[in-house]
Amino acid sequence: MPYLKSLGTNPWYSRHAIRTAQQWEDAIRDALQTSEWVAVVVSKASSRSAWVKTEVDWALEHREGRVAPVCVDHTKAEELHLRLRLVQSLDWANAPSLAKAALTSMLGKPTDPKINEDTFAIHDLPHQYARPQSWYCIFCGWKCGESYNDYLCKQCARPRPFAGGSATMTQCASCRGWSLALARYCEWCGEQFGHEARSQPGAG
């Protein structure tokens, strides 16, 4: 909450916003319908909450491309809702600075000058999985220029994979960008990989 407020947003949080006598369901429905983005706090507790699962289900249907799972412990987003595996998760527990950079970029807010405006990570850490906002499908090379689409290729219908710092990466010989080692095409420039690309294990 404090970080979201520092970005100039007006976050709504049920624990703070709902008065004791107010009906929870009505208040939550009104908040969801008037919100542009839905940040899902992924935790052991939220993964067990029927209410949170219901809210996420609504958000995925009505705020497609504007749902941000924020992992605050070791719980995976897909443990809360299976479809969240198709959405980029922010690892607030293990990489808070990268998560903050990603959240700032998603909301279209000014970023720290050390953070490239076209990425969701810090470029001086090449072993981290930096991701371009305007991306190419690593399986078929389709270019996605849709600002709301961060999760699915519309040509081969494969979800855009995401991995943490322990993944093995491949560096493009043309643009020097890093993609997952299983990539057939560079996620940054769309170049088809050949023998020139080199791999590097991520930092675990």
C-alpha positions in Angstrom: 0.0 0.0 0.0 2.6 2.7 0.9 4.6 1.9 -2.3 1.4 2.1 -4.5 0.5 5.5 -2.9 4.1 6.7 -3.5 3.5 6.2 -7.2 0.5 8.6 -7.1 -2.1 5.9 -7.3 -5.2 5.6 -5.2 -5.2 1.9 -4.0 -8.2 0.3 -2.4 -7.6 -2.4 0.2 -10.6 -4.1 1.9 -9.1 -4.2 5.3 -8.6 -0.5 5.4 -11.5 0.7 3.2 -14.5 -1.3 4.4 -16.3 0.1 7.4 -17.5 -2.4 10.1 -21.2 -2.1 9.3 -20.7 -2.1 5.5 -21.5 -5.2 3.5 -18.3 -6.9 2.3 -19.6 -8.2 -0.9 -21.1 -5.0 -2.1 -18.0 -3.0 -1.2 -15.7 -5.4 -2.9 -17.8 -5.5 -6.0 -17.9 -1.7 -6.2 -14.2 -1.5 -5.7 -13.4 -4.1 -8.4 -15.7 -2.4 -10.9 -14.1 1.0 -10.4 -10.5 -0.1 -10.4 -8.3 0.0 -13.5 -5.8 -2.6 -12.2 -6.1 -5.5 -9.7 -3.0 -6.4 -7.7 -3.3 -9.9 -6.3 -1.3 -10.5 -3.1 -0.3 -14.1 -3.5 0.5 -15.8 -0.1 -0.2 -18.9 1.8 -3.2 -17.2 3.4 -4.7 -15.8 0.2 -4.3 -19.1 -1.6 -6.7 -20.6 0.9 -9.3 -17.8 0.7 -12.4 -18.5 -1.3 -13.1 -14.7 -1.4 -9.7 -14.0 -3.0 -10.2 -16.8 -5.5 -13.6 -15.3 -6.5 -12.1 -11.8 -6.8 -9.3 -13.1 -9.0 -11.7 -15.0 -11.2 -13.7 -11.7 -11.7 -10.5 -9.7 -12.4 -9.2 -12.2 -15.0 -12.5 -11.9 -16.8 -13.1 -8.2 -16.6 -9.6 -6.7 -16.3 -7.7 -8.9 -18.8 -4.1 -7.7 -19.1 -4.4 -5.6 -15.9 -4.0 -8.2 -13.2 -0.7 -8.2 -11.3 0.0 -11.2 -9.0 2.4 -10.0 -6.3 4.1 -13.0 -4.5 5.0 -12.1 -0.9 6.1 -15.5 0.2 7.1 -18.8 -1.4 3.5 -19.5 -2.6 3.2 -19.7 -6.4 0.5 -17.6 -8.2 -1.0 -20.7 -9.8 -1.6 -22.2 -6.3 -4.2 -19.3 -5.8 -5.7 -19.5 -9.3 -4.6 -21.8 -12.1 -5.0 -19.1 -14.8 -2.5 -16.9 -12.9 0.3 -19.1 -14.3 -0.3 -17.2 -17.6 0.3 -13.8 -16.0 3.7 -12.4 -15.1 4.1 -12.6 -11.3 6.1 -10.1 -9.3 8.4 -11.7 -6.8 8.2 -9.3 -3.9 9.6 -11.8 -1.4 12.9 -12.6 -3.1 13.5 -9.6 -5.5 11.6 -6.6 -4.2 13.5 -4.0 -6.2 12.7 -5.9 -9.4 9.1 -6.3 -8.4 8.8 -2.6 -7.7 10.3 -1.8 -11.1 7.9 -4.1 -12.8 4.9 -2.7 -10.9 6.0 0.9 -11.7 6.3 0.0 -15.4 3.0 -1.8 -15.6 1.2 1.2 -14.1 2.9 3.5 -16.6 4.6 5.5 -13.9 8.1 7.1 -14.2 10.8 4.6 -13.4 14.2 4.9 -11.7 16.8 6.1 -14.2 18.8 2.9 -13.6 15.9 0.9 -15.0 15.4 0.8 -18.8 11.9 2.0 -19.6 11.4 -0.9 -22.1 12.0 -3.7 -19.6 10.6 -5.2 -16.5 14.0 -5.7 -14.8 17.4 -4.1 -14.3 19.8 -4.5 -17.2 23.0 -4.6 -15.2 21.8 -8.0 -13.8 21.8 -10.0 -17.1 21.2 -13.3 -15.2 17.8 -12.1 -14.1 15.0 -12.7 -16.6 14.5 -9.1 -18.0 11.5 -8.9 -20.2 10.6 -6.4 -22.9 7.2 -4.8 -22.9 7.0 -5.0 -26.7 8.0 -8.7 -27.1 8.4 -11.5 -29.6 7.1 -15.0 -29.0 10.1 -17.2 -28.3 8.3 -20.1 -30.0 7.2 -18.7 -33.3 8.6 -15.2 -33.5 5.3 -13.3 -33.6 5.7 -9.7 -32.5 3.3 -8.4 -29.8 2.9 -4.7 -29.8 -0.2 -4.7 -27.7 0.4 -2.9 -24.4 -2.2 -4.9 -22.5 -1.0 -8.3 -23.7 1.8 -9.7 -21.6 0.9 -13.3 -21.5 -0.3 -14.9 -24.8 1.0 -15.3 -28.4 -1.9 -14.7 -30.8 -0.2 -16.6 -33.6 0.7 -19.9 -32.0 -1.5 -19.5 -28.9 1.2 -20.5 -26.5 1.5 -18.6 -23.2 4.5 -16.4 -22.7 6.7 -18.2 -20.2 8.2 -16.6 -17.2 11.1 -17.8 -15.0 13.1 -16.5 -12.1 16.8 -16.0 -11.6 17.5 -19.8 -11.6 16.6 -20.3 -15.2 19.2 -21.0 -17.9 19.3 -18.1 -20.4 20.3 -17.7 -24.0 21.8 -14.4 -25.3 21.0 -13.1 -28.7 24.0 -12.6 -30.9 22.2 -9.7 -32.7 20.8 -7.5 -29.9 22.6 -9.1 -26.9 19.2 -9.5 -25.1 18.6 -12.5 -22.9 15.8 -15.0 -23.4 15.0 -18.4 -21.8 17.2 -21.2 -23.1 14.3 -23.0 -24.7 13.6 -20.0 -27.0 13.7 -20.5 -30.7 13.4 -16.7 -31.3 14.8 -13.8 -29.3 12.2 -12.2 -27.1 13.8 -8.8 -27.6 14.3 -8.5 -31.4 12.6 -11.6 -32.9 15.8 -12.9 -34.4 15.7 -16.7 -34.9 18.4 -18.4 -32.8 21.2 -20.3 -34.4 24.5 -21.6 -33.2 25.7 -18.0 -32.5 23.5 -17.6 -29.4 25.2 -18.5 -26.1 23.7 -19.8 -22.9 24.3 -19.0 -19.3 22.9 -20.5 -16.2 20.9 -18.1 -14.0 21.8 -17.1 -10.5 19.9 -19.4 -8.2 
